[in-house]
Amino acid sequence: MTAFLAILSGYLLGSIPTSVWVGKSFYNIDIREHGSKNAGATNTFRVLGKSAGSFVFAVDVIKGVIPVLLVSLFADASESETFAVYQIIAGVTAVVGHVLPLYAGFKGGKGVATSFGVLLAIAPLSAIICLFIFLLVWFAFNYVSLGSITAAFFFPLIQYFLYPNQPIAIFIFSIAMSILVIFAHKKNIGRLRNGIETKTYPFRRKVASGESDI
């Protein structure tokens, strides 16, 4: 029953199609038909602007945080290994919900912002350090994709050194999340290697097309 509640709460909350609802409600457009056609925060920045993009990013992160925190309502936190597994189940299903949303025809985003929310709830210090790594790389090189890939690569290493006695399930999860995020950017990696990845300048109003979606 606990696993079922974790799956149900994670998927239903993760399925909230923030960018789709914001686009249709306030701009009368389906974000999935514009820009990169991705229902994520970066494409919302690109198509609808900073205000809408910031709101979508924030909500998508919260979609990852809440299901993980809700686990404490129906699972025993004193059993660290089991509790960690339920947290991971809730977090993973939240990301699945974002990618395959029940409320939007199973056509969502890449899940990076929601994944960050999950990591923020499970391993907050590691997630915050990785956020700074992401911002540092993005500001230095003007590639959102390179920042995402670099932060994902370092996450399990940071998690291991900060918490060497962490539940094994969380460490395995950190490695799996790192691999998944990097894999999700395989096209961006190809463009970076070929020198054709489009840059995104963090202090400019418009986000350039062709960049990584979060």
N, C-alpha and C positions, 0 to 999 in steps of 0.2 A: 504493500500500500504506500509506503514512504517513497519508493522509487517512482510509482505511478504519479503521486502528487508532485514530485520534482519534475517529471517529464511534462505533465499537464501544465503546471504553472510556468515552466520555462518556455514551452512552445507557444502558449497562448499570449504571453506577454511579449515574447520575441517577435510574434507575428504582426504586431502593430506596425502598419506600413507608413511610418511617419512622413517620409518624403512624398509618397503618393497622396496621402490625405491632405497635406499642406498644399501641394500643387493644385489639386482639384478644388479644394475649399476656398483658397484665397487667390489663385492665379488662373483658375479654369483650364489647367493643362495637366496632362499625365506626364510626370517627369520621365517615365520610361520610354517616351516617344521623342525625347529631346536630348541634346548633348551626347554623352556616351551611352544613353539609354539605360543607365544603371540607377536603381532606386536607392542611392546612398547619399551621404552628406556632401562629398566633393562635387557630384553632379548637380546637387541642389545649389551649392555655392555658384557653380558655373552657369546654371540656367536661371535661377531665381534670385541670386544675390546673397550678400553676407548675412543679413538678418535671418532669412529663411534657412540658409545653410547652417548657421550657428545653432538655431533652434533644433533642426533635424539632428545635427551631430549630438547635441546634449541629450535629447530624448533617446536616441539610439544607444548611447552609452548607458543611460539609466535602465534601458530594457535589459541590459546585461547584468547590472548591479542588483536590481530588485529580486529576480528569481533566486539568486544565490543567497541573499539575505533571508528570504522567506523560508529557506530550508530549516532554519533554527526553530521555526514554529512547529514542525512535525518530525524533527530528528534530534537525537541526543548528541549534543556537542561534546560531551565528555568522552565519547568513543571516537577519537580523532580520525582514525583511518576510515571508518565507515561514514562518518560525517563528511569527510573530505570527498568521498566517492559520490555522495548525494549532492554535494555542492557542484561537483563537476558535471553530473548528469543534468542538473538544472541549468548550468551555464551553457553546456553544449547544445541542449535543446532550444535554448533562447537564441543561439546563433543560427541553428537550423531554421527556427521560426523566422528570423530576419531574412535569410536567404530564400526560404520557401514559405512565404507568409500565407496563412489560412485566409486572411481577409482581403487579399489582393491577387487572387488567381495564382498563387504559388510562384510569383515572379517578383523577387525582391533584390536586395543588394548583395555585396560581397561579404558583409558581416564583420568587417574590421573594427568599426566603432563599437559594435555590440560585444565583440570579443574583448576589446579593451575594457569595457564595463565589467565583464566577467572576471578578468584578471585583476581589475581594481578592487573587486569585492573579495576575491580569494587571496590575492597577494598584493595588497595596496602599495607597499613600499617599492617592490620590484616594478610594479606597473608605472608608478610615478617616475622612477629613475628612467625607465624606457621611454616615457613620454618626453622627458628632457633630451634623451638621445635622439628621438625622432625630430624634435624641434631644432636641435643643434645641427643635425645633418641637413634638414630641409633648408634652414636659413643659410647654411654654408654653401650648399650646392644647388639649391632651388629645385630639387626633385622630391616631390611627395613620396613617390615610390621608393626611392633610395632610403629615405628616412624610415619608412614602414619596414622595409626589408632589414635594415641595420638594427632597428629596435627589436624586431622579432628574433633575429639571430642572437642577440645578447640576453634576451629575457631568461631562458633556462640557466644560463651561466650565472647571471646576477642572483636568480632565485636560489641556486645551489650554494653560492658563497654566503648569502645572507642567512639562509636557513638550512644548514647542513643536516639537521635532524628533523626536517619536515616530513610529513606523511609521504610515503613513496608514491601514492596515487597522484598527489599534487605535482611532484617532480616529473613524473611520466607525462602528466597533462601539460606541463609547461613545455616539454620537448615537442609534444604532438602539436600544440598551438603554434609553436615557432615554425615547424615544418609546414603546417597548413597555410599560415599567412604568407610564407615565402613562396609556396606552390601557387597560391592565388595570384601572385605577381609574376608568374613565369613569362607572360607576354611583355611586361615592363622590363624584366631582366634582359630579354632579347633586345628590346629597343635601347636599353642602356649600353649594352655591349656594342651595338651598332652605331651608337652616337646619335640616335634619332628620337630619343625620349623627349617629349615636350616639357619645358621647364614651367614651374609655377612659382611666381614671385609673391612671397607672403605679405608684402606690404603694398601690393597693387590691388586695385578694386576688382579686376576681372581675372578669373582663373583660366589659364590657357587650356585649350582642348587637348585631348589625347593623354591626359595625366592619369595617375593612379586614382582609383575611387576608394573611399573609406566608408 
